[in-house]
């Protein structure tokens, strides 16, 4: 399978400073900016903002 550059794999790092990350894919055509999602951080035990890192 060839890698698709339209849907690259991105890391979502927690803004709580714990270093926890999620890995997901995004569509570059629909979301050209950095992705931000509220996800669960098990170290802090709450939902916090996770930002895409490059």
Biopython code that builds the backbone (N, CA, C, O; Angstrom):
import numpy as np
from Bio.PDB.StructureBuilder import StructureBuilder

atoms = [
    (1, "UNK", "N", (0.830, -1.181, 0.000)),
    (1, "UNK", "CA", (0.000, 0.000, 0.000)),
    (1, "UNK", "C", (0.873, 1.242, 0.000)),
    (1, "UNK", "O", (1.843, 1.332, 0.752)),
    (2, "UNK", "N", (0.528, 2.180, -0.833)),
    (2, "UNK", "CA", (1.280, 3.428, -0.910)),
    (2, "UNK", "C", (0.792, 4.394, 0.166)),
    (2, "UNK", "O", (-0.375, 4.373, 0.556)),
    (3, "UNK", "N", (1.697, 5.230, 0.630)),
    (3, "UNK", "CA", (1.306, 6.244, 1.612)),
    (3, "UNK", "C", (0.544, 7.346, 0.907)),
    (3, "UNK", "O", (0.940, 7.799, -0.166)),
    (4, "UNK", "N", (-0.539, 7.770, 1.506)),
    (4, "UNK", "CA", (-1.369, 8.808, 0.921)),
    (4, "UNK", "C", (-1.045, 10.132, 1.600)),
    (4, "UNK", "O", (-1.267, 10.284, 2.801)),
    (5, "UNK", "N", (-0.528, 11.078, 0.851)),
    (5, "UNK", "CA", (-0.156, 12.371, 1.433)),
    (5, "UNK", "C", (-1.352, 13.288, 1.632)),
    (5, "UNK", "O", (-1.234, 14.323, 2.288)),
    (6, "UNK", "N", (-2.507, 12.920, 1.074)),
    (6, "UNK", "CA", (-3.705, 13.711, 1.317)),
    (6, "UNK", "C", (-4.221, 13.476, 2.737)),
    (6, "UNK", "O", (-4.812, 14.371, 3.340)),
    (7, "UNK", "N", (-3.998, 12.271, 3.272)),
    (7, "UNK", "CA", (-4.396, 11.923, 4.641)),
    (7, "UNK", "C", (-3.169, 11.496, 5.437)),
    (7, "UNK", "O", (-2.957, 10.303, 5.650)),
    (8, "UNK", "N", (-2.363, 12.453, 5.875)),
    (8, "UNK", "CA", (-1.156, 12.074, 6.617)),
    (8, "UNK", "C", (-1.471, 11.685, 8.060)),
    (8, "UNK", "O", (-2.502, 12.066, 8.613)),
    (9, "UNK", "N", (-0.562, 10.920, 8.652)),
    (9, "UNK", "CA", (-0.662, 10.548, 10.062)),
    (9, "UNK", "C", (-0.131, 11.722, 10.881)),
    (9, "UNK", "O", (0.966, 12.216, 10.620)),
    (10, "UNK", "N", (-0.910, 12.173, 11.877)),
    (10, "UNK", "CA", (-0.500, 13.298, 12.714)),
    (10, "UNK", "C", (-0.522, 12.875, 14.175)),
    (10, "UNK", "O", (-1.292, 11.994, 14.560)),
    (11, "UNK", "N", (0.322, 13.502, 14.989)),
    (11, "UNK", "CA", (0.341, 13.272, 16.431)),
    (11, "UNK", "C", (-0.399, 14.412, 17.110)),
    (11, "UNK", "O", (-0.206, 15.579, 16.770)),
    (12, "UNK", "N", (-1.240, 14.068, 18.063)),
    (12, "UNK", "CA", (-1.951, 15.059, 18.870)),
    (12, "UNK", "C", (-1.351, 15.030, 20.270)),
    (12, "UNK", "O", (-1.526, 14.046, 20.989)),
    (13, "UNK", "N", (-0.654, 16.077, 20.671)),
    (13, "UNK", "CA", (-0.002, 16.134, 21.971)),
    (13, "UNK", "C", (-0.854, 16.936, 22.945)),
    (13, "UNK", "O", (-1.438, 17.956, 22.580)),
    (14, "UNK", "N", (-0.918, 16.470, 24.181)),
    (14, "UNK", "CA", (-1.715, 17.106, 25.226)),
    (14, "UNK", "C", (-1.140, 18.479, 25.585)),
    (14, "UNK", "O", (0.075, 18.659, 25.657)),
    (15, "UNK", "N", (-2.040, 19.443, 25.807)),
    (15, "UNK", "CA", (-1.606, 20.775, 26.228)),
    (15, "UNK", "C", (-1.457, 20.868, 27.741)),
    (15, "UNK", "O", (-1.081, 21.918, 28.261)),
    (16, "UNK", "N", (-1.751, 19.770, 28.460)),
    (16, "UNK", "CA", (-1.612, 19.767, 29.918)),
    (16, "UNK", "C", (-0.162, 19.599, 30.352)),
    (16, "UNK", "O", (0.140, 19.692, 31.541)),
    (17, "UNK", "N", (0.730, 19.355, 29.411)),
    (17, "UNK", "CA", (2.143, 19.231, 29.750)),
    (17, "UNK", "C", (2.550, 17.853, 30.226)),
    (17, "UNK", "O", (3.628, 17.696, 30.800)),
    (18, "UNK", "N", (1.714, 16.851, 30.004)),
    (18, "UNK", "CA", (2.028, 15.506, 30.467)),
    (18, "UNK", "C", (2.814, 14.707, 29.443)),
    (18, "UNK", "O", (3.434, 13.703, 29.792)),
    (19, "UNK", "N", (2.801, 15.131, 28.190)),
    (19, "UNK", "CA", (3.493, 14.404, 27.151)),
    (19, "UNK", "C", (2.671, 13.295, 26.530)),
    (19, "UNK", "O", (3.183, 12.544, 25.699)),
    (20, "UNK", "N", (1.415, 13.171, 26.909)),
    (20, "UNK", "CA", (0.542, 12.132, 26.356)),
    (20, "UNK", "C", (0.174, 12.488, 24.917)),
    (20, "UNK", "O", (-0.118, 13.648, 24.626)),
    (21, "UNK", "N", (0.184, 11.501, 24.010)),
    (21, "UNK", "CA", (-0.127, 11.762, 22.607)),
    (21, "UNK", "C", (-1.147, 10.756, 22.085)),
    (21, "UNK", "O", (-1.222, 9.621, 22.557)),
    (22, "UNK", "N", (-1.920, 11.187, 21.115)),
    (22, "UNK", "CA", (-2.788, 10.336, 20.316)),
    (22, "UNK", "C", (-2.269, 10.394, 18.897)),
    (22, "UNK", "O", (-1.654, 11.386, 18.505)),
    (23, "UNK", "N", (-2.507, 9.340, 18.111)),
    (23, "UNK", "CA", (-2.122, 9.304, 16.709)),
    (23, "UNK", "C", (-3.385, 9.144, 15.893)),
    (23, "UNK", "O", (-4.203, 8.269, 16.175)),
    (24, "UNK", "N", (-3.556, 9.995, 14.865)),
    (24, "UNK", "CA", (-4.739, 9.941, 14.024)),
    (24, "UNK", "C", (-4.375, 10.379, 12.618)),
    (24, "UNK", "O", (-3.230, 10.745, 12.353)),
    (25, "UNK", "N", (-5.332, 10.344, 11.730)),
    (25, "UNK", "CA", (-5.150, 10.831, 10.362)),
    (25, "UNK", "C", (-6.059, 12.027, 10.147)),
    (25, "UNK", "O", (-7.097, 12.150, 10.797)),
    (26, "UNK", "N", (-5.668, 12.915, 9.231)),
    (26, "UNK", "CA", (-6.523, 14.053, 8.915)),
    (26, "UNK", "C", (-6.507, 14.289, 7.416)),
    (26, "UNK", "O", (-5.561, 13.914, 6.724)),
    (27, "UNK", "N", (-7.550, 14.906, 6.932)),
    (27, "UNK", "CA", (-7.651, 15.253, 5.525)),
    (27, "UNK", "C", (-7.075, 16.651, 5.342)),
    (27, "UNK", "O", (-7.634, 17.624, 5.848)),
    (28, "UNK", "N", (-5.978, 16.755, 4.632)),
    (28, "UNK", "CA", (-5.312, 18.041, 4.466)),
    (28, "UNK", "C", (-6.118, 19.023, 3.635)),
    (28, "UNK", "O", (-5.982, 20.236, 3.799)),
    (29, "UNK", "N", (-6.953, 18.511, 2.747)),
    (29, "UNK", "CA", (-7.752, 19.397, 1.897)),
    (29, "UNK", "C", (-8.843, 20.092, 2.707)),
    (29, "UNK", "O", (-9.133, 21.264, 2.467)),
    (30, "UNK", "N", (-9.449, 19.390, 3.661)),
    (30, "UNK", "CA", (-10.519, 19.978, 4.472)),
    (30, "UNK", "C", (-9.984, 20.773, 5.654)),
    (30, "UNK", "O", (-10.578, 21.785, 6.024)),
    (31, "UNK", "N", (-8.870, 20.342, 6.262)),
    (31, "UNK", "CA", (-8.311, 21.013, 7.435)),
    (31, "UNK", "C", (-6.830, 21.298, 7.204)),
    (31, "UNK", "O", (-5.979, 20.541, 7.673)),
    (32, "UNK", "N", (-6.508, 22.378, 6.487)),
    (32, "UNK", "CA", (-5.095, 22.678, 6.236)),
    (32, "UNK", "C", (-4.367, 23.217, 7.470)),
    (32, "UNK", "O", (-3.141, 23.135, 7.546)),
    (33, "UNK", "N", (-5.113, 23.772, 8.442)),
    (33, "UNK", "CA", (-4.497, 24.296, 9.657)),
    (33, "UNK", "C", (-4.222, 23.165, 10.637)),
    (33, "UNK", "O", (-4.584, 22.015, 10.389)),
    (34, "UNK", "N", (-3.586, 23.496, 11.739)),
    (34, "UNK", "CA", (-3.307, 22.482, 12.759)),
    (34, "UNK", "C", (-4.595, 22.045, 13.431)),
    (34, "UNK", "O", (-5.480, 22.856, 13.702)),
    (35, "UNK", "N", (-4.684, 20.760, 13.694)),
    (35, "UNK", "CA", (-5.881, 20.161, 14.261)),
    (35, "UNK", "C", (-5.853, 20.283, 15.782)),
    (35, "UNK", "O", (-4.818, 20.046, 16.403)),
    (36, "UNK", "N", (-6.987, 20.652, 16.385)),
    (36, "UNK", "CA", (-7.113, 20.678, 17.852)),
    (36, "UNK", "C", (-8.386, 19.938, 18.232)),
    (36, "UNK", "O", (-9.462, 20.217, 17.702)),
    (37, "UNK", "N", (-8.253, 18.994, 19.154)),
    (37, "UNK", "CA", (-9.390, 18.205, 19.633)),
    (37, "UNK", "C", (-9.328, 18.077, 21.144)),
    (37, "UNK", "O", (-8.247, 18.047, 21.733)),
    (38, "UNK", "N", (-10.516, 18.000, 21.777)),
    (38, "UNK", "CA", (-10.576, 17.720, 23.213)),
    (38, "UNK", "C", (-10.611, 16.221, 23.389)),
    (38, "UNK", "O", (-11.584, 15.571, 23.007)),
    (39, "UNK", "N", (-9.546, 15.659, 23.970)),
    (39, "UNK", "CA", (-9.421, 14.223, 24.164)),
    (39, "UNK", "C", (-9.088, 13.957, 25.624)),
    (39, "UNK", "O", (-8.700, 14.864, 26.362)),
    (40, "UNK", "N", (-9.243, 12.701, 26.032)),
    (40, "UNK", "CA", (-8.989, 12.306, 27.418)),
    (40, "UNK", "C", (-7.500, 12.107, 27.641)),
    (40, "UNK", "O", (-6.833, 11.417, 26.869)),
    (41, "UNK", "N", (-6.986, 12.711, 28.694)),
    (41, "UNK", "CA", (-5.590, 12.522, 29.106)),
    (41, "UNK", "C", (-5.600, 11.672, 30.370)),
    (41, "UNK", "O", (-6.010, 12.154, 31.425)),
    (42, "UNK", "N", (-5.156, 10.413, 30.290)),
    (42, "UNK", "CA", (-5.238, 9.524, 31.461)),
    (42, "UNK", "C", (-4.299, 9.912, 32.594)),
    (42, "UNK", "O", (-4.521, 9.497, 33.732)),
    (43, "UNK", "N", (-3.269, 10.684, 32.325)),
    (43, "UNK", "CA", (-2.349, 11.093, 33.380)),
    (43, "UNK", "C", (-3.002, 12.148, 34.274)),
    (43, "UNK", "O", (-2.856, 12.106, 35.496)),
    (44, "UNK", "N", (-3.720, 13.091, 33.665)),
    (44, "UNK", "CA", (-4.425, 14.140, 34.406)),
    (44, "UNK", "C", (-5.824, 13.670, 34.816)),
    (44, "UNK", "O", (-6.447, 14.256, 35.702)),
    (45, "UNK", "N", (-6.314, 12.605, 34.163)),
    (45, "UNK", "CA", (-7.643, 12.039, 34.384)),
    (45, "UNK", "C", (-8.763, 13.010, 34.057)),
    (45, "UNK", "O", (-9.743, 13.105, 34.795)),
    (46, "UNK", "N", (-8.621, 13.728, 32.957)),
    (46, "UNK", "CA", (-9.688, 14.617, 32.493)),
    (46, "UNK", "C", (-9.512, 14.889, 31.009)),
    (46, "UNK", "O", (-8.470, 14.577, 30.433)),
    (47, "UNK", "N", (-10.526, 15.467, 30.397)),
    (47, "UNK", "CA", (-10.453, 15.842, 28.998)),
    (47, "UNK", "C", (-9.735, 17.176, 28.881)),
    (47, "UNK", "O", (-10.100, 18.140, 29.554)),
    (48, "UNK", "N", (-8.724, 17.236, 28.037)),
    (48, "UNK", "CA", (-7.964, 18.462, 27.798)),
    (48, "UNK", "C", (-7.802, 18.638, 26.304)),
    (48, "UNK", "O", (-8.073, 17.721, 25.529)),
    (49, "UNK", "N", (-7.362, 19.812, 25.903)),
    (49, "UNK", "CA", (-7.138, 20.111, 24.498)),
    (49, "UNK", "C", (-5.857, 19.439, 24.022)),
    (49, "UNK", "O", (-4.817, 19.536, 24.673)),
    (50, "UNK", "N", (-5.937, 18.762, 22.892)),
    (50, "UNK", "CA", (-4.783, 18.127, 22.258)),
    (50, "UNK", "C", (-4.553, 18.826, 20.932)),
    (50, "UNK", "O", (-5.484, 18.970, 20.139)),
    (51, "UNK", "N", (-3.313, 19.266, 20.678)),
    (51, "UNK", "CA", (-2.966, 19.980, 19.455)),
    (51, "UNK", "C", (-2.077, 19.158, 18.579)),
    (51, "UNK", "O", (-1.267, 18.364, 19.058)),
    (52, "UNK", "N", (-2.230, 19.352, 17.273)),
    (52, "UNK", "CA", (-1.377, 18.647, 16.317)),
    (52, "UNK", "C", (0.046, 19.181, 16.401)),
    (52, "UNK", "O", (0.263, 20.391, 16.452)),
    (53, "UNK", "N", (0.997, 18.283, 16.414)),
    (53, "UNK", "CA", (2.405, 18.693, 16.371)),
    (53, "UNK", "C", (3.002, 18.181, 15.075)),
    (53, "UNK", "O", (2.590, 17.143, 14.559)),
    (54, "UNK", "N", (3.967, 18.906, 14.556)),
    (54, "UNK", "CA", (4.567, 18.527, 13.270)),
    (54, "UNK", "C", (5.971, 18.099, 13.432)),
    (54, "UNK", "O", (6.626, 17.746, 12.452)),
]
sb = StructureBuilder()
sb.init_structure("model")
sb.init_model(0)
sb.init_chain("A")
sb.init_seg("    ")
for serial, (resi, resn, name, xyz) in enumerate(atoms, 1):
    if name == "N":
        sb.init_residue(resn, " ", resi, " ")
    sb.init_atom(name, np.array(xyz, "f"), 0.0, 1.0, " ", f" {name:<3s}", serial, name[0])
structure = sb.get_structure()
